[in-house]
Amino acid sequence: MIYTTSVRQAANTLSTAKDSAVKLARGLQDALSRAAAYHDPNMSDQGLLAKRAELSAEFKRAAQTDLDTLQTGVEHARTTLAQYARENTSIQLDPATLIRSEQLWRQVERQLDAGIDLRSILATADADTALAVLEFGPSWAKASGYRPPNMQEAIEAVLTGAKAADAGAWVQRLAYKRIAETTPDPQLAELLNATAAADGQYATAIPFLQATNSLIVNGSADMVGAAVASQFAEREAAPTAPGTAQNGSVAA
């Protein structure tokens, strides 16, 4: 069962994560600047320093609470989508379905052995084949040392903290996108598209989440660097269909 309201709430949390992170980081930066500039002509220099430190600590405590809330919300949204996606794309455990799925995966393996890229295979795969890739592809990717086929996915891996050795996540996302394209169920398509986009959306927020943490811990952060990293992540995370490169051509 797909709980559409929960899916849309989770998708909205992720789609707005960057804006929320930007607002939090810049808000704290402005607050710390105000604290550092605080002045009262009736206070001694020592009193001013103490007051500024007090205001700075107060702003940091409030930001820490907001940061924890934002990070918890985003992680919950990602977990929710991932759980629903798994529950609604699991292959039935009856022998006939499992045998059929294994046969389809063997056909995919033969194409992979022939040098055809998985993205290209999924570009024309039917729903059953995409489900077989989803079932068997991640473990194959880990065992074979498969790596993301384009720069977009490689950048997402760095920005989301994913380990390069865990290649299964890339296969999973490709399969989700293809199943979303081929399913007649619009609710399932909505769920899988949201799930496939989740890591990329989170990646655009990470630089500002890290900047907020740096402001809390160190009192300063490279906001320009955070903005550049976020923009780069957003550009690189632009969705592409299985089998299609970002310039619209079919991947080799």
C-alpha positions, 0 to 999 in steps of 0.5 A: 500500500502506498500512503500518498499523503506521506509520500508527498510530505516526504517529497516536499521535505526533500525538495525544500531542504536546500531552501531551509538549509540556506535560510538557517545558515544565513540567518545564523550568520546574520545573528552572529554578526549582530551579536559581534556588533552589539554595543551599549555605551553604558557598559564597560569593555569587559561587559560588552565582551561578555554580552556579545558572547552571551548573545552569540551562545544564545543564537548558536543554541537556537540554531543547533535546535533548528539544525537538528530538527531539519536534519532529522526531518530530512533523514526521516523523509529519505527513510520513509520514501526508501521504505515505501519504495522497497515495500512496493517493488519487492518481487513476489516470493512464489517460485514461478515469479522468482524463476522468471525474475532470475531468467530476466536478470541472466539476460541482462547479465549477458548484455552487460558481459557484451559491454552494454551499459546498464543505463542503456539496458534499462532505457528499453527494459520492460517493467519485469526486467527493471524489477529483476535489475532492482532485485539482483543488480545491486549485489552484482554491482557490488561484486563486480566493482560497478561504478556510476556511469556518469559525473552526475552520479559520482558527484552525488556520491561525494556530496551525500557521503555515499561510499564509492564501494557501495555501488548498489544504490546507483543501480537501485535509483536507475531501476526505480526511474525505469519502473516509474516510467513503465508502471501503469500505477501513477501513485507508484510512479510518484513514489519511485520518482521521489525516491530516486530524486531524494539523494540528489535533493539532499546533496544540494542542502548538505553544503549549507547544513555543514555551513550551519554546523561550522558557524555553531562550532567555529563561529564562521563558515565559508558561505560562498563555498557552500553556495558554489557547492550547492549550485554545482550539486543542483546542476549535476543532480538534474534528473536524467532518464535511464539511457539518456545523458544530460545532453539528451543523447543515449548513453553508450 
